[in-house]
Amino acid sequence: MSKHTVRISAIAPALRATLMAGVFILCGTARCAVAACPAEAESYYQKGTQVSEKYTARGAPCDDACLEEKAYFYQRATALCEAYPEAHNNLADVYEKLGRYPEAIRHYSQAVDVSPDMAVAYFGLGDVYFHTGEFGKAVAAYDKGLTLHPGDSLALKNRDLALRMSAGKQIDASI
C-alpha cells in the first residue's frame, strides 16, 4: 500500500461502521451532504485494497497488472458512488503509479471536492503536479494538505523540493 492509499480499517470505528453500512456523511467548509453508496461500491473498494495483498502473498510486487486490477475495482466503486473520496483517492494513486497523470489529477481533485479535509489527496495531487513539472501547482497542493496535516514530513520535504524547482534552483541529488 502506498503513502496515498486510504484503507477503511484505518478510519475511526464509528465512521467505518457507517461506511460499511453504505451511508456516510461528507462535510465541506460550506456544505454538508449525505451520500448513500450501495454496498456494492464498498465491496469493489475492499477488493481493490486487497489486490496488493494478493500479489504480496504470492511473493510478487504490485506491477502494472496488479495496478490495472486495482484500477478496475476502484473504477467500479467510483462509478457506483461518485461521492466516494477514498475510492477516488486510491484510483488516483494507481493512475499516478501508471504514469496516467491527467486521470490521477482528475480523481485526486474529485476526492478533495467531495472531502476537502482529505490531506492525503492534496499530497497526491502535489506529487502528480511535481511529476508533470507544474511546481507552482505542486506547492499549492502541498500547502493545502499541510494546513490539514502540518506534521507530514514527506509532504514538507516534497513541498520544499517543488518550491526550489519552481524558483529554478538546483536540487542536491543526495536528498
Backbone torsions as a table, in degrees:
resi	resn	phi	psi	omega
1	MET	NA	138.1	-176.8
2	SER	-89.0	175.0	-178.1
3	LYS	-66.8	-16.8	-177.0
4	HIS	-109.5	12.2	-179.1
5	THR	-96.4	135.7	-179.9
6	VAL	-107.3	133.0	176.6
7	ARG	-108.8	141.3	176.3
8	ILE	-58.4	-36.9	-177.9
9	SER	-64.9	-17.1	179.9
10	ALA	-87.4	-5.2	-177.9
11	ILE	-89.7	150.4	179.4
12	ALA	-49.8	140.7	-175.0
13	PRO	-53.5	-41.8	-178.9
14	ALA	-64.5	-42.8	178.2
15	LEU	-68.0	-38.6	178.9
16	ARG	-60.8	-43.7	179.6
17	ALA	-62.4	-39.0	178.0
18	THR	-65.7	-43.2	178.3
19	LEU	-62.4	-42.4	-178.7
20	MET	-63.2	-30.8	178.5
21	ALA	-75.0	-10.8	176.2
22	GLY	95.6	6.7	179.8
23	VAL	-130.9	133.7	174.6
24	PHE	-146.2	153.8	-177.7
25	ILE	-100.6	131.0	179.3
26	LEU	-119.0	122.9	-178.7
27	CYS	-119.8	130.4	173.8
28	GLY	-104.5	-175.7	-178.3
29	THR	-66.0	-38.0	-176.6
30	ALA	-112.8	-0.8	-175.7
31	ARG	-146.2	155.4	172.6
32	CYS	-131.9	131.7	-179.6
33	ALA	-133.8	146.4	174.5
34	VAL	-103.7	123.8	-179.6
35	ALA	-114.4	125.7	177.6
36	ALA	-101.9	115.4	178.2
37	CYS	-106.6	138.4	177.9
38	PRO	-66.7	152.7	178.7
39	ALA	-57.7	-29.3	179.3
40	GLU	-61.2	-36.3	177.7
41	ALA	-63.9	-44.0	177.7
42	GLU	-62.7	-38.8	179.1
43	SER	-62.5	-46.1	177.7
44	TYR	-63.1	-40.4	178.3
45	TYR	-59.3	-47.8	-179.4
46	GLN	-61.6	-40.4	177.9
47	LYS	-62.1	-38.7	177.5
48	GLY	-62.7	-40.4	-179.7
49	THR	-70.9	-22.5	-178.1
50	GLN	-86.8	-12.5	-176.1
51	VAL	-60.7	-47.4	-179.7
52	SER	-59.1	-40.3	179.7
53	GLU	-62.3	-38.0	178.9
54	LYS	-63.1	-44.1	179.7
55	TYR	-67.9	-42.1	-179.8
56	THR	-62.5	-39.8	179.4
57	ALA	-62.1	-28.6	177.6
58	ARG	-88.0	0.7	-178.8
59	GLY	77.9	19.1	-179.2
60	ALA	-110.4	144.6	175.8
61	PRO	-74.8	163.5	176.2
62	CYS	-80.0	90.7	-178.3
63	ASP	-87.0	-166.8	-178.2
64	ASP	-59.9	-38.0	178.8
65	ALA	-63.9	-41.5	176.8
66	CYS	-62.1	-46.7	-179.4
67	LEU	-63.1	-40.4	178.4
68	GLU	-65.0	-36.8	177.5
69	GLU	-65.6	-43.6	176.7
70	LYS	-60.9	-43.8	-179.9
71	ALA	-57.6	-42.7	179.7
72	TYR	-55.5	-49.6	-177.1
73	PHE	-66.9	-42.6	179.1
74	TYR	-68.3	-34.5	175.5
75	GLN	-61.9	-43.7	179.0
76	ARG	-63.0	-42.7	-179.9
77	ALA	-62.3	-44.0	-179.0
78	THR	-72.3	-29.6	176.7
79	ALA	-68.0	-35.6	179.3
80	LEU	-79.1	-26.5	-178.6
81	CYS	-147.8	97.5	-178.9
82	GLU	-65.4	-23.2	-178.8
83	ALA	-95.8	49.8	-177.8
84	TYR	-121.5	86.3	-171.9
85	PRO	-62.1	-37.6	-179.4
86	GLU	-64.9	-39.3	178.6
87	ALA	-67.0	-42.0	176.7
88	HIS	-62.5	-43.0	-179.6
89	ASN	-61.7	-47.0	-177.9
90	ASN	-68.9	-35.3	175.4
91	LEU	-64.9	-41.6	177.1
92	ALA	-61.4	-40.7	178.7
93	ASP	-61.1	-41.7	177.3
94	VAL	-62.8	-48.4	179.7
95	TYR	-60.7	-38.2	177.4
96	GLU	-60.1	-46.1	179.9
97	LYS	-64.4	-31.2	178.8
98	LEU	-83.4	-3.9	-179.3
99	GLY	77.4	16.8	178.7
100	ARG	-94.1	70.4	-169.7
101	TYR	-64.1	-42.1	178.5
102	PRO	-59.2	-39.6	178.3
103	GLU	-68.7	-37.5	177.7
104	ALA	-62.4	-45.1	179.3
105	ILE	-60.5	-44.1	-178.7
106	ARG	-60.0	-44.5	-176.4
107	HIS	-78.0	-35.6	173.2
108	TYR	-62.1	-41.0	179.5
109	SER	-63.8	-40.4	177.2
110	GLN	-64.5	-37.7	178.9
111	ALA	-60.9	-45.2	-178.9
112	VAL	-77.0	-24.4	173.9
113	ASP	-65.1	-40.8	-179.2
114	VAL	-78.8	-37.5	-176.5
115	SER	-133.8	83.2	-175.3
116	PRO	-62.6	-10.8	179.3
117	ASP	-98.7	16.3	-178.5
118	MET	-90.2	86.5	-176.6
119	ALA	-56.9	-39.4	-176.2
120	VAL	-61.0	-33.0	178.3
121	ALA	-70.9	-37.4	175.0
122	TYR	-63.9	-39.5	178.4
123	PHE	-64.4	-41.6	176.9
124	GLY	-62.8	-41.4	177.6
125	LEU	-61.8	-41.5	176.2
126	GLY	-60.8	-41.8	179.3
127	ASP	-61.9	-43.4	-179.2
128	VAL	-66.1	-44.7	177.7
129	TYR	-60.9	-36.8	177.0
130	PHE	-62.2	-46.9	-179.3
131	HIS	-61.7	-31.5	-178.6
132	THR	-90.3	2.8	177.7
133	GLY	80.3	11.3	178.4
134	GLU	-94.1	73.3	-169.8
135	PHE	-67.6	-36.1	177.1
136	GLY	-62.2	-44.0	177.3
137	LYS	-66.4	-35.5	178.0
138	ALA	-61.9	-47.0	179.5
139	VAL	-59.6	-45.1	-179.4
140	ALA	-61.5	-42.1	179.5
141	ALA	-66.2	-45.0	177.7
142	TYR	-60.6	-41.2	179.7
143	ASP	-60.0	-43.8	178.5
144	LYS	-61.7	-44.4	178.7
145	GLY	-64.6	-38.7	-178.3
146	LEU	-71.3	-24.0	173.9
147	THR	-67.7	-27.2	180.0
148	LEU	-90.0	-30.9	-178.0
149	HIS	-140.6	76.1	-170.8
150	PRO	-65.0	-21.3	-175.5
151	GLY	-92.5	8.8	-176.2
152	ASP	-72.5	105.6	-173.7
153	SER	-65.8	-38.0	179.3
154	LEU	-66.4	-43.1	178.3
155	ALA	-64.1	-39.2	177.4
156	LEU	-62.2	-42.7	179.3
157	LYS	-65.4	-46.1	179.9
158	ASN	-64.5	-38.1	177.3
159	ARG	-62.2	-43.5	179.1
160	ASP	-61.5	-43.3	178.1
161	LEU	-62.5	-44.6	179.7
162	ALA	-64.1	-39.6	178.8
163	LEU	-63.2	-43.7	178.6
164	ARG	-67.1	-38.5	178.1
165	MET	-66.4	-39.0	179.7
166	SER	-67.0	-25.4	177.4
167	ALA	-88.7	-1.3	178.2
168	GLY	77.5	20.1	-179.6
169	LYS	-86.0	150.5	176.7
170	GLN	-72.7	146.5	178.1
171	ILE	-108.7	132.7	177.6
172	ASP	-70.1	120.1	-177.0
173	ALA	-63.0	-17.4	-179.1
174	SER	-79.6	-5.9	-178.3
175	ILE	-72.0	NA	NA
